[in-house]
Amino acid sequence: MSSVEDETDQTIDPTIQLRGCTSKEEADLILRIRRTILHLDDESSNERSSPKKEINSALSSSPTAAAAPLSPPSTLSTATLDFKIERAKQKYAAGSLEEAFYECWKIPLEQRPLEIWKLGGECCKKLRIFAVAQRWFSEAIHVCRSNNSDLNVKLEQARIGRFYNNYLTQYSMIDIRVDQRGKGIYAKRVISSGEDIFTDISIVHAQTVDTLSVSPACATCTTSLLTPSVYFDTTWSRIPEKMQRQIEEYWPTISPISCPHCPYEIYCSDTCREQAWTSYHRLLCPSVNPETKELYQFCANRQIIVRDTWNSIFSPMIIAKLITMIIINCLTNIQSWLTKKK
């Protein structure tokens, strides 16, 4: 066996060289490859350390501890590095994506060249492990240190896969693609008139503070609640009565429904009002939580700049809603668990 191969076989387990910078997804992938593809025993006595233990240690260590290597770093010689790079390329060309990524990953972080970061990202993208692919393409861009349109496209493709994969599974008639021209939705077949193409409902939202009074909307579904009198403002009273009737006749029918407990939220229907109360407003309503009155008034006054606190037209209410939804979801899960336990 050649000296290069000898040095390769004696390389310290690369898991030990991770310095707390790996993601859980990457750790899971490496452990799965070791167990199911390479059939390596993580607890074998000839390993210096269990990869799973080392990864968990890296992920749970403090920022200070994570900055230091878990063991003395191993630097590969030029010949060994070239050998490992070539072997990763051969594995990739043969279609052995898991093994190719493992070969890329075994190269110490400090010695990974641009081509290895790109190759590792391509492996993960084809394996549909998009979170890891995104990280590797990001590192490739960092190593490249220049504007590389090809890498930028690959990074965006990984992001699309990560965030839209579930939607694309549900809607087989479309695809989301990105190239040098930008990102777009493409039809994969002829779409019939009236057929739903894509549905994306935000988890949480809040109206920008600068439009609350001039363009009111349902706090739950964002349906516009703009009436003619609000739209035309002071000019409404000067519009001839006949023209007012014509405008109202063709204006969408709007019947705003206010929260029965506070004046700060309006809805387009009872359904939306009940949904808001169930999901967040039962904890944010000033009638229940008086401290939130200041937050609602802050938004109603269209404040967008507060020194050392807020500097944006975006509503701080979105943060309050998100935190409240998390709390309510946790309480619901705990109550469900306690009910089942009984």
N, C-alpha and C positions, 0 to 999 in steps of 0.2 A: 504494500500500500504506500502511496506517495506521502511525502512529508506534509503536503497541503492537506490531504485527507486526514492524516493523523491529528493535525492541529484542529481540524474541524470537529473531529469526534471528541476531542478533549475540551471543547469550549464549555465554559460554565453555563448552566441552565439559564437562558436569557430572562426567565421570569424574575430571577434574582436581581437583574440589572434594572428592572422597572423602578422608577423613583416616585411612585404614587401618581404618575401622570396618565396612566391607562384608564380607560372607561370600563364600566362593568360589562358592556356589550363586547368589548375586545377581550376582556378576561374570560368571559363565557365562551367566546369563539375559540380561543387558544386551548382552553381545557377540553372543549368538545373535540377539537382536532386531535389532541393528544390521546384521548380515550377511544374515540370511534374510528379515526382514520389511521393513526400511527400505532394504536394499541399500546401506548406507554402507560406504565403504572406510576401514578403520581406519588404513591407512598413507598415506592421501592427503595431499598436500602442503599443502592448505589447512587441515588440522587443526593445532592448536597442539601436540598430542601424541597418540601412539597410545594409545587407551583400554586396550588389553591391557597395554602397558608400564606405564601409570600404575597400573592395578589391581594388577599383580604387584608394583610398587614399594611400593604401600600395604600389601599383604598381608605382604610380607617385611621391611618396615622395622621398626626397633626401637620399643619402646613410647614412647620419648622422641621419636623422629622422627615417629611416627605421630600425635602430639598436635598437630603443626603442619600447616597446610594445605600441599598439594603446590604450590599457587600462590596468589596473592592471591585471597581469596574474592570472588565476585560477588554482590552483593545486588540483587534484583529490585525494581523500583518496584511500588507497589501496583497500578497498572493492569496491568502485565505479569504480576504474580502472579495476579491475578483472571483474566486471559486464559488463563494456563496451566491453572489449576484448571478453568475451564469447558471447555477443550479436552480435558482428561483425562476429564471426566464424559461428554462427547459421544462420545469413543472407546469408553468403557465401555458406554454405552447402545447403541451400534451393534454391540456384540459383538466389537470389535477389542481383545481383552484384552491382547495383547502391546504394542500401541501405547499403550493406556491406561496400562499400567504404566510404559512408557518416559516418558510425559509426566509421570507422578507422580514418577518418579525424577529427572527433569531439574530439578525444583525443589530449590534448595539445602536441605541438611539443616536449617539453622537457621530456614528460612522455611516448612517444611512444616506446614500446619495439621492439625488432627485429622481432617478429612474426607479429606485426601490420604493420610494413613497408613492410614485405614480402606479407602479405595478401592484402594490398592496391595495391601493384604492380601487383599481380595476377589479382585482380579485373579489373584494368585498361587495362591490357594486353588482357583479354578476351573481354573487351568492345571495344578493338582496339583503345584505346586512348594511343598510344605508347609513346608520349612525357612525359606524366604524369607517366606512368609505369616505364620509364627509370629513372626518378627522384627518385621514391620511392625505386626502387631496388638499386640505388646508395646510398641512405640514409641507406638502410639495410646493405650494405657492410661496410659503415662507422661505423654503430653501432656495427657490428660484430667484427671489429678490428682484423680480422684474415683472412687468405686466405681461402675463401669458394668457391670451384669450382661450387657448385650448384647455388649460387647467381651470380657468374660471368657469367654462362651460361644464366641465366634468364635476366641479364642486357643486354647481347649481343643479345638475342632474341628480347628484346624490341627495341634495336637500329635497328635491321634488319627490324622489323615491321615499325618503324618510317621512315627509309630512303628508303626502297624497296617496301613498300606496294603498291604504284601506279604501279610499274613495274610488280609486281606479279599479279595485277589485269588485266594487259594487256596480260601477258603471262601465261595462265592458265596451260600450260603443265609442268611448273617447280615450284620448291619450294626452298627457301633458308633456310637451317637449320643449327643449331649450337649445338654441344654437347661437351663433354670433349675432343674430338679429334680435334675440330676446326670447322670452318665454310665451307660450301660447297653448290653447286647447285645440286639439285636432280631432276630427271625426274619423273613426276607424271603419265606419259603414254609413250607409244612407240613413239619415235620421228623419223619422216621420214628423209631420206637423203636429204640434201639441205634445210631443214626447218629451218627458223630463230628461235633460242632458246631464245636469250636474246640480247637486244640492249641497250647500255648505252653510251650516248654521253655526254662528259664533257661540262659544261657550259663555262669554260675558261681553258686554258692551255698555257704553254710556255715551250720551250725546255731548258733543263739544260744548263748552260753557258759552262760547260766543254765539251759538245758534239756539239756545234754549228758549229764549223769548221771541225770536224772530221767525223760527221755524220749528215749532213744537212737534214732537213725535212720541209714539207709544214707547213707554219705558221698557216694554218686554220685547216687542217684535219690530220696533222702529218704523211702523207704518206712520206716514205723515198725518198729523192732526192739524195741519194748517188750514185755517178758515179764511174766507174772503176778507173779512174785516181785519184780520191780523196781517194778511198778505198786503192789502192796499193801505193799511195803517191809517194815517190821518186823511188820506185822499178818499177813503171809503165814504165818508159823510158827504163829500162834494159830488159824488157820482150820482147821476139822475136815478130816480127810483126804478124806472123801467129797466135801465141797464143793470141795476143791482139785482133785480129779479132774474134777468137773463143769466147773469154770472152765477147766481146761486142755483139756477136750474141745471146748469151743466157742470157745476163744481161737484167733485166727489162727495157723497153723503158721509158726513163726519159727526159722530156722537161721542165726544170724549167722556171718559169715565174717570173720575178722580178717586184716589185712595180715600176710603171713608174715615180714615183716622188722621190724615195729614194733608196739607195742600201742596205737597212737593212732587208728587208723581201722578201722571195721567196715563190712561191706557185707551186702546181702541175698542176693547170689549171686556166683558166680565171674565172671559176665559184668560185673557192676558193679565188682568188684575189678580186673579186667583193664582196664576202661575208665578207671578212676581212675589206674592205674599208667601207662597210655599218655598220658593227657591232662595230668597234673600231678604225681602222687605219686612218680614216678621221680626227680624233682628235689627234692621236699619231704620224702621219707621220711628220718627221722633216720639210718637205716642207710647212706644215701648222702650225706646232708648233715647232719652232726651239729649244725650251728648251728641247725637248725630245731627241735631238741628243746625249746629254751626257749620257742618259740612254742606248740608243742603243749601243753606243761605249763602255760603261761599260761592257755590255754583250759580245760584239764582242771581247773585250780584255781578256775575260775569267777570269775576276776578281771575286774571291769568298770570299775574306777577305778584309774588309775595317773597320778600327778601329771605334767602336761605331756606325757603320752603317749597315754592312752586313757581315755575316759569314755563307755562305751556297753555295752549288753548284746549288741550285734551283734559277731560274731566278727571279729577282725583277720585270721583265716585266709582270709577271702574276698579280701582284698587280695593276700595271698601266692599264692593260687590263680590269681587273674587275671593277675598278673605272670608266673607260671610258665607258664600257658597261652600267653601271648603269646610268651615265649621259645621254647617248644617248637614253636609254629606257625612262627616265623621260621626255626628250625633245619630243620624239615621242608621248608619252601619252598626254602631254600638248597640242601639236599641233593638235592631234586628237580631244581632248576635245573642243578646240577653234573652230575647223572646224564644229563640231556638233552643237555648241552653235549658230553659225551664221545661 
